[in-house]
Amino acid sequence: MSLALKYRPTHLNEIVGQSHLLGEGAVLLTLIEKNALIHSFFYGATGVGKTTLARAIAKYLQYPFYELNATTLKVEELRNIFKTYANALEKPLIFIDEIHRLSKNQQEVLLPFMENQSALIIGASTENPYFSLTSAMRSRSHLFELKPIDNLSMEHYLERVLQAEKTDFSQDVKNFLITSSGGDARAMLNLLESAKALGAEVSLEQLKSIRPHAMQQGSAEADSHYHLTSALIKSIRGSDVDAGLYYLARLINGGEPPEFLARRLAILASEDIGNANPNALNLSASTLTIVKQIGYPEARIPLAQLVVYLASCPKSNSAYLAINSALKAVQEGAIVPIPSALTKEKHLYLNPHNFEGWVEQEYLGQPMRFYTSSKQGFEKTLDGWLEKIRD
């Protein structure tokens, strides 16, 4: 039996990390203890304990446990489980992994049983399943995020396993087992298993040859991860090409996933460059697609190309400020009526195409202003277009 299975927690109080969900007074723990938990969906990175948590809940509530996977799930399989407990005094906990892959038909089969509470449905996903679930599913369930396990919790877990296995290693080896696993307990125990096989004198270099790049978060310390990422973004925003490349190299060397880096750069392309150079977002989207396909070591090249390009672009956060301003107005109650020409009295609507591209008419129920051009780069061209359109 693998160490990951052998030392998998079976009770709620054994689960590693997730104090925001299972700590004293935490909402999820309280709901479980009061047997008031409704259908729920857990999401988070691999190895953070989603399946383990579902099993521990079933054990605590003394529910029969069924573990299914959305990629292989058959509707008839679900119906058979519900049929088994149709007249029973107890109800099962049905755990569905990769819940975001459920088809619409499969979701519809679940709905009546979710509604009549004949089973407790818990799903898990490495992505936020909110957008892949129907509104009917979402309205009948809660959503909880499981976070990467912090280093201190990983350390306590590792020491417990080492003591049970009557094994010990140098502090350097133990630190690498923890920090290179990026909050993934399963990954840490799998690497520990390989370390045990190599013998008591296993070296840090041997472990690095097995796992040359850290997993998930990438950096050795959480602070380093966030500080390096922040430094990368701020350097590019400040148009310092060399600083951007340096922090990119630090993050790559720390094993930061290329998809994470490309996502952060894509956000920067829209937030800090925007319409000063709209092509920045296009190149960022292309880079994100490419690095997903090729991975390291080659992914370093398009990432570097993107960093050089973004740092060299004119900068504008006009769109970022504009949408924040508009959202703030809406959230603070600025709900103005839609002019009737745009909805009910469509015969009053003046189509700009019939007036050489522009005609003066009301689009907002009252004057509101959110966008201010930065006059940088391509935004000057957009300003000119608007002036010509309205002239």
N, C-alpha and C positions, 0 to 999 in steps of 0.2 A: 504494500500500500504506500502511495506517495505521501510525503510529509504534509502536503497541502490538504489531502483528504484526512490523514491521521489526526491532524491538529485543527481541523475545521471546527469553529465554535458551534455548539449545539444549543446553548441557552442565551437569552438576551443579554445577561450580564457578562458574557464571555466575548461578545462581539468587539472587535478592535476598532477604535476610533468612533466616529459618528456621534460624538457627544451632543451635537446640536439636535439630534433626533432621539438619542437614547440616554442622555444624561439625566440627572435628577431634575424632575419637573418639566422635562422636554415634552412637547405636545404629543409626538408619536408614541412615546413610551406610556404616557398617561392614557391615551386612547386604547392601547393594547391592554394595559392593566385593568381598565374598566370594561373590557370587552365591548368597546364602542367603535372599533375601527371599521370603517366602511371600505369598499373596494378601493385599492390604491395602486399607484404605479411608481416604481422606484427607477431613477435613472442616475447614471454616473459612470465613471471610467471602469475598465475591467479590474477585477481583483479587489474591489472595495467592499464587497460583502452583500451584494443585492440578493443573490440566491440564498446565502447563509441566513440573512435576516428573515426572508420569507419562511424558511424552514424553522427558525427559532420561534417565529410567531405562531406557526402551526403547532409546535410542541407546547408552547405556553398556553394556547387556547384549547389544546387537546383536540384539534381538528385533523381528520384524515388528510394527508398531503399528496397532491398530484402535481408532478412536475412535467410541463409540456414546453414545446418550442414552436413559436409561430411559423417558422419556416417549414415544419413538417406536420403541423397540426391539421387533422382532418375533422370536419364538422361532426361526422358520425361519432368520433371519439368523444367529443364534448357531450353530445346527446346521451351517450351511454353512461357517462359519469353522472349526469343529472338524473337519469332514469334510475340509477342505483340508489340514489338518496331521495327519491321522490316522496316516499312515505316514512323516511327515517327520522329519528329524533335528533340526530346530529347532522351537521352539514360539513362538507369538505372545504379545504382551502385549495383552490386551483391556481397554481403558479405558472405563468406563461412568460418564458424568456423571449427576448427580441420582440416585445409587444408592438413595436412600431411597424412590424411587418405583417400584422394581422390585416387580412383583406376586409373590405366593407361587408361582405357576406358573413365572414366569421364574426365580425363585431355585432352584426344584427342578430346572429344566433345567441350571443351572450346576453344581449339586452334584457329579454324577459326574465332571465334567471338572476341578473343583477338587480332588476327591479323588485322581484319578490324575495330577495335575500336568501335564496335556496343554496347559495354557495358564496364564499368569500373569494373574490377574484383579486389576485395580486400579479401585476406585470412588471417586467424589468427590461431596461434598455440602456445601451451605452450612449444613446442620444435622447434628447428631450422628446418624449412621445406626444407632447401636447398637439403638435400640428398634424400628426398622422392619425390621430384618433377622431372619430366623429364627435360632433357636439353632444350627441346623446350619451356617448361613453364618458365624455369629460364631465357632464353634469351629474353623473352618478358616482364620481370617484374623486380621490385626492391625489395630489402629485407631490412626491418627496424626492429631493436630490441627496444622493450619497456622495460625499466629497472624498478626494484622495486621502488616504490615512496619513496623519501627520507623523513626522520622524520619531517623536517621543513615544507615541503609541506603537509604532513599528519596532522600536528598540525594546520596549517591554515585552512585546509578543515574541521577538527573536530570543531574548534571554530565557523566556519561559520554555520555548521549544528546545533550546540548547541544553538547558538543565534537565529536561525530561529525556533527552537523547544522550545525556552524559557526554556531551561534546563541548569543546570550546575552541576558539580561534583567537588570533591576534586582534587587537582593537582596530587596526587598519582594515582587516578583512571584514569584521563585523560592520564597521562604518560603511564599507562599500556595499555590503549586502543590503543595508538599509537605504542609503542615499541613491543608489543606482536603480532602485525599484520604483521610484516615483510614486509612492503611496499605494502600490499594488502588493498586497500581502501574499497572494499566490505566486507572483513572480519572485518575491524574496525567498519563499520556501523552496521553490524549484531550483533557484541558484544555490541555496544552502544544501540541497540534496546532491548537487554536482560537487560542491565543495567537500562534503563528507566522503564522496566516492574517491576524491583525489588524495585524501588522507589528512591526518592531523596537522601536517606541516604545510598545508596549502598556502600559497603566496598570493599577494594582491595581484601580481602580474598574471598569474594563472587565471584568476577570476576575470580579469580584464580581457583576457584572450577569449573567454566564453561570452562575455557581454561587453563588447568594446564601446557601446553607447548606452547611456542611461535610458531608462524607460519613462514614458508618460511626461512628467513635468520637465525632465531633462537635466536641470541643474542639481548640484549636490545638496544645496540648501534651498529651502523655499524662498528665503530672503534674496538669495543670489538670483534665483529664477525671475522674480518680479523686478529686482533692481536692474538686471541686465536688459530685460525686455523694455523697461521704462527708458533706460539709457539709449537703447537702439532707436526707439520712437522719437525721443527728444533730439537726438543727433540728426536724424533725417529731417525733422521739422525745422531744425536750425541750419539745414543745407550744408552740413559737414560730412562730406562723402567718406573720408578716411575714418572718422569716428564711427560712422554707421557700419562700415565694413569690419572694423575691429570688434564691435559688440556682436555683430552677426557671427563672426568667427568664434567668439567666446561661447555663444549659444549653441552653435553647431558642434563645437568641441565638447560641450557638456551633454550632447545627445538630445538637444531639443528637437521634437518632431518637426519635420519640414512643413507639414500641413499647418501646424500651429503658427509658425513664423509667417507663412504665406497669408494666413487669415489676418494676423495682426497688421501686416503690411497693406492688405486690401482695405482694412478699416482706415488706416492712415491715409491711403490714397484718396478716400472720399472725404474724410474729416478735415485733413490739413492741406489738401491740394485742390480737391473738388473741381469746379469749373475753371479754375485758373489753367488747368490742363486736363480735360476730360479723359484723354488717352491713358492717364495714369491708372485709372480704375480698370480700363480694358487690359492693360499689361498685367495688373495685379491678378485679375480673374484668370488670365492665361497661365500665369505662374502657379496659381493655386491648383489648376487642373494638371499641369505638367508634373509638379513635385509629388502629387498623389500617385502618379503613374510610375515615376522612375525611382523615387526614394534616394537615400544616400548611397554612395558618395556623390553621385552626379547632381543631385538636387541642389548642392551648394552653388552651382554655376548660375542657374536661372535666379536663385535667391540673391546672389551678389549683383547680377545684372539689374534686378528690380531695385535693390537698395541704391545703387549708383544713380539710376534713373529718377527715383523718387526724391533723393536728396538734391538733385540738380533742377528739379521742377520749380516754377513759381508757386508760391503758397497762398492758399485762401481757405478760410473756414467759414465763408459766408453761408453756404448751404447748411452746415452744421448748426450755426447760430440761428438761422432762419427757422428750421424745423423745431429746435428747442423752444424758440419764442412762440411759435404757433401752438405747440403742444401745451405750453404753460397757459396760454390764453384759454384753450379749450378746457383744460383741467380746472381752471379757476372760474369756469362758468360762462365764458363768452360764447354762448351758443346763439348765433344770429340766424334769422330766417333765410332760407334759400329764395332768391327772387322767383316769382311765379313764372316768369318767362322761361326759366331753366327747367321747370317741372310741370306744373299744372296747365298753364296757358302757353303751350308751346308755339301757338300761332304768333305770339308776340316776340318770339326769339329771333334775333337777327344773326344769320349765319355769316361769319366773317368772309367766307369764300365768295359770297355774293357782293362783297364790298371791297374788292381788290386786296383782301387779306386782313383788314381790320375795320371795326366799326365800334363807336363808343356805345357801351351799354353797361347795365349794372350786373355784376357777378357776385357781389357780396351784399348782404342786407344792410351793412353799415361799413364805412371806411375802416380798413385795418391794414397795418403795415408790418411785415415781418422780415422781409429781405432787404439787405443793403449790400450792394456790390463792393468788392474789395478793390476794384479797378486793376487787379493783377492779372497778367497773362491773358488767357482766352476770355476771361470775364469782361475785359474791355471790348472784345468783339461782340459778346452777347449784349452788352449795354448798347452798342451801336446798332445791333439788329433791332432791339426793342424801340429805339428812337426812330429808326427808319420805318418800322411797321406802323407806328402811331402817327407818323408825319403825314 
